[in-house]
Amino acid sequence: MNKRVYLLTIVSFVVGMVELIIGGILDLVAEDLQISLGKTGLLISVFSIVFAVMGPILLSLTAKIERKKLTLLSLVIFLVGNLIAVWSSTFSLLMIARIISAASGSLLVVLCVTMASNIVKKEYRARAIGVVFMGISASLVLGVPIGLMLGNAFGWKAPFLFIIGLTILSMAGVALFMEKIQPKPAIPILSQLKTLKDKRILTAQLTSFLFLTGHLTLYGYLTPFLKTTLGLSGNWVSIVYLIFGVAAVAGGGIGGVASDRFGTKSTILTTILVFAVVMFVIPWSTFSFPLFLMIMVIWSMLSWGITPALQSYLIELAPESSDIQQSLNNSALHLGIALGSSVGAYVIEKYSVEMNATVGGMFILLALATAIFSVSRGRELFSVLKKKAS
């Protein structure tokens, strides 16, 4: 496979890391800007909303621009957004920085996928796209621990300086090693949305949305949860996040194997069911740190273990529009991150961070309901459950 795909994977990793990097340093940002934790959490929510919505829109608006040139332009704007974050001394300015980073980042991810599929042979196209998405997945689970370690050591602006350095390296790599790629006709947004008329596809996308909503209701506020319920120091919180990230990446691989061996439907239903149980158990495990760690490892592995199964399931449902479904699924994931962060902020403001896991678990139950609807459509559900039981 063309080695330049890995360059694009680095770009997607850098972009994805910015989204949740605030999660580990919520308390540091809140203290410095003198705002509440809930309000600080909106920096994640707004980023995710802009990311999910602007990707398809900007792709349509820039359909006629040569891809390498557009990638470099987007990286420059992305760089500016993170520079503004470093200069920010108020919540409003930091929010503007996040919006700029999200809009440019959403286009960069789509461009990385497009360019990766263009620079490899046809038989390697799916693998190349998968490698790019691995960069995004890894960034979402590793971005928080990296941000937390840098933030605790050098202040909350340090992670953004790290991102700026990686962005400059990415710009140099694209400028030196990527070839010019002429644009292809873009698929209209309405045409993409029409595929959701199939109720199985719609509920499958809703499953991703609700699953990430439930997950981020707690994960977006894991730092205050750990400090409040377990009394952990900043160093121990960093260690916990690192364990979470490693387990999540491993879970993605295990989820892919399980999906191939047991089928996508059985894997999706089982994962969501166990994930819901774990979410409800988490608040009751904090009396023992070793017990909490064991449960957290299961939580983290399942959080990304479901992704390969859901993506494969969408391809099974609509092989003729699989690329569109992957794009829509990416939007669904980020909208779920946005809603989960907002719900988590509301729970913290109105109740306490100890309630976040329970509220998140309720969203997971909704995800289970939409998943059952999608895979069942009548008798099909019973065959899936029968196969699972045997």
N, C-alpha and C positions, 0 to 999 in steps of 0.2 A: 504493500500500500504506500502511496505517496507520502513521504515524510513531512511535507508541508501541512498535512492534515493536523499534525500534532502542534504546529504553530497556531493554527486556528483554534485548537482545543485550549491552548494557553489563553488566547483572547477571550474565549467563552468562559473560562475559569475566572479570569480577572473581573469580567462583567458580573458574573453570578455572585462573586464574593461580596461585592458592594451592597447587594440587597439586604443580607442579614447580618452584616458586620456590626451594625448598630446594636444587635440583640445582646451581645456579650458585655457591652459597655453602657447599657441604659442608665445605670446609676451614676456613672461618671459624667455622662452628657447632661443628665437631669440636674446634678449638683452644680456643674459649671455654668449652665444656662439658667439656673434657678427656676426650673419648671418641674412638674410632677412626672412620675414614671409613666403614667397613662398617656400624658401628652407626648412624651418622648417616643412612646411606642408608635405614634402616628407617623413617625419618620419611616417606619417599615411599611405601614399600611399604604401610605400615599405612594411610595416608591413602587410597590407591587401593583397597585391599580394603574398607574401610569405605564408601567412595563407591559402589563397585559393588554391594555387598550391601544397604546401607541404603536406597537410592533406592526400589526397588519396595516394600520393607517399610513405610517411612514413608508412601508414597503410599497404601497400603491403610489404614493406621491413621488417616490424616487425611482420608479420603475424604469426610466429611460437613462439613468446615470450608470456609467461603467462601474463595475463592482469593486475593483481595487481602489479606485479613486474615492468611491463612496465610503468604503471601509476606513480609509485614512481620514476622511473628513469627519466621520462619526467618532473615530478615536480621539481626534482633536477636541470635539465638543465634549466627549466623555471626560477627557483630561481637564477641561475648563471647569466642568461640574465638580470634580474632586478638588481642584484648586480652591474653588469658592468655599467648599466644605472646610478646608484647612483655615481659610481666612474668616470663617463665620464666628461671630461673637454674639449672635442672637438666634433664637429659634426660627424666625421668619427667613433669615438668610440661609440657614442650614437646610430649611425645607425647599427653598428655591434650588439649592445645590443638588438636593436629592432628586428633584423633578427633572433637572437637566441630565443628570446621570442616568436616570431611569429611561427617559425617552431615547437618548442616544444608545444606551445599552440594549434596549429592546430591538433596535434595528441591527446592531452589531451581531446579536445572536442569530437572527435570521440570515444575515449575510454570511456568517461562518458556516452555517448549514448549507447554504446555496453554493458557496465557493468550494466546500469540501466535496460535494457531490459532483462538481464540475472538473476537479483536478485529478480524479481517480478513474480507473476503468469501470465499466458498467457493473462488473461482477463484484467490485469492492464498494459500490456506492452505499449500500445499507450499512456496511461496517464503518465506513467513514462518518456517516451521519451519527451512528451510535457512539463513536469515539468523541465527537464534538459534544454530544449530550452528556457523556460521562464527565466532561469538564464542568458542565453546568451543575450536574448532580453533586460532584465532589465539592464544588465551591459552596453550595448551599449548606453542606454539613460541616465543612472545614472553615468556612468564612468566619463563623462566630468564635471558635477557639483561637484562631489566629488574631482576630480583632481584640479578643479579651486579653491575650498574653501581651500584645503590643500596648494596648490601652493601659493595663495595670502597670506596665514598666515605664512608659514614657508619656502617658496622658492620652485622652480620647482622640486627639487629632493624629496620633502616630499611625493608626491603621490606614488613614487616608493618604498619608505620605508614602506608605508602603504600596498602596494601590497606584499612586501617581508614578512611582518608579517602575512598576510592572507595566503600566500603560505605555510609558515611553519606550520600554524594551519591545513591547508588542508593535508599536508604530514602526520602529526600526526594522523588525522582522518582516512585517507586511511590505514595507517599502523596498526592502532588499531582495526578498525571496519569492514574493507572490507575483504571478503574471497577470496581465490584464485579462479580464473576463467580461465579455459583453452581456448585457442584461437579457433575460428572457421575458416574454409577456407575463405580466402578473395576473394571478387569479383574483377577480373582483371579490371584495369582502362579502357581498350578498350571496355570491355563488358558494363561498365557504360555509356561510351560515345555513344555507339550504340543506346541507347534509345532515343537520340536526333534526330534520323532520322525522327521521327514523328514531322512534322512541327508545330503542335499545342503545343507539349511539348517544342520544341526549342524556339518558340516565347514567350511562357509563362516564360521560364527561362530568355529570353532576357528582358522581361518586368521587372522582379525583378532587373536585372543588370542595366537597364537604369533608373529605378525609384530611386535606391539608388545612382546612379551617379548624377542625378539631385539634390537629397536631400543633398548629402554631398558637392556639389559645394558651397552651402551656409552654411550648418550646420558646416562643418569642419572649417569654418572661422567666426563663429558667434561672437566670442569675439572681433576681430577687427571691425566687422560690427557694433556691438552695441556701441563700443567706438567712432567710426568715425561718424556714422549717428545720434546717440542719445546722445553722450557725457556722457555715463554712467561710473561710477566709478567701481573699482574692486568688491566692495560689492554688488552693484546693478546687475552687470553682473552675479554674483553667484546666486542671487535671480532669475534672469531670467532663467538661466539654470535649476535651481531646479523646477521652474514652468513647464518648457519644459519637464523635465524628468517625472514628475508626470502625466502630460497630455498625454504623449506618452504611458506610461504603461496603463493608463485608456483607451486610444484609442485602444490598442491591444485587450482588453476585449470587447469593444463596437464593434470592427470589427468582432470578432468571433460571437457575437449575430446577427449582421446584415447579416453575411454570412449565418447563419442557417435560418434566417427568410426570406430574400429576394433572396437567392441564391448566389453562388460564382461569377458567371459571372456579374450579375448586380452590386454587391458590388465592384468588381474590376474596372469596367468601371466608375462607379459613383465616386469612391474614387480618381482615377487618374485624372479625369476631374476636380473635385473640387480642388484637390491638385495643378494642373497646374495653375488654376485661382489665387489661394492663392499665389503661388510663384511670379507671375507677379505683384500682388498687393502689396506685402511686401515693396518694395522700396518706394512706394507712401504713406505708412502709418506712416513713421518715424517722420512726423511733430507733431504727437500726441502720447505720450508714452502709454496712456490707449488704444488707438485704435490699436497700434502696438501689445500690449499684447493680445488683443482679437483675432487678426488675427494669432498671433503666436501660441496661444492655439489650434486653428483649424489646423494650419500647423503641430504642434507636434502630435496631435491626429491622423491625417491622415497618418503621416509618418510611424507609426507602426500599424495603423488600417487595412492596406491592407494585412499585413502578414498572418493572419489566413485564409483569403479568397484565397490568392494565394497558400498556402500550401494545403488547402482542394481541390482546383481546380486541382492541380497536382496529388493528390490521385485519384480524379475522372477520370482524363485522363489515368492514368497508375496504377491501383490498384495492379497489379502484381509486379511492380517495385517501389512501393511507397517509400521504404527506400532509394533506389538509387536516386530518384528524390529529396528527402529531403537533401541528401548529396550534390548533384549537385547544389541545390538551395542555400545551405549555401556558396558554392564556388562562385556562381553568385552574392550573396549579398556582399561578401567581395571584389570581383573584382570591383563591382560598387562603394564601398567605396574608393577603390584605385584610380579608374579613376576620381571620383568626387573630391577627394582631390587634384589630379594632375591638373585637369582642374581649380579648384578654385585657386590653386597656380599660374597658368599661367595668369588667369584673373587679380589677384592682382598685379602681376609683370608688365603686359602690360597695364592695364587700372586702375581700382580702385575696392575696395571691394564692392562699391555700385552696381557694375555690376554683382556680383556673383549670385544674386537671378534671374535676367533675363536670364542669361546663363543657370542656373540650370533649369529654367522653360522650356527651349527649349528641354532639355533632357527628361523632363516629357512628353512633347508632343510626342516625339519619343516612349516613353513607352506606351502611349495611343494607338499609331498606332499599335505596336506589340500586345498589348492586344486585340484590335479589330480584328486583323488578326487571333489570336489564338481562340477567342470565336466564331467567325463568320463562317468561311469556307463556305460562301455563304448565304443561307437562314437563317441559325441559328442566325445571327446577328439581323435580323429584328424581330425575335420572342423574343429575349432578350430585345430589345428596346421597343417593343410593350408591353411586360410584365411589364417593368419599368414604362411606361407611364400610364398603367392602375392601 
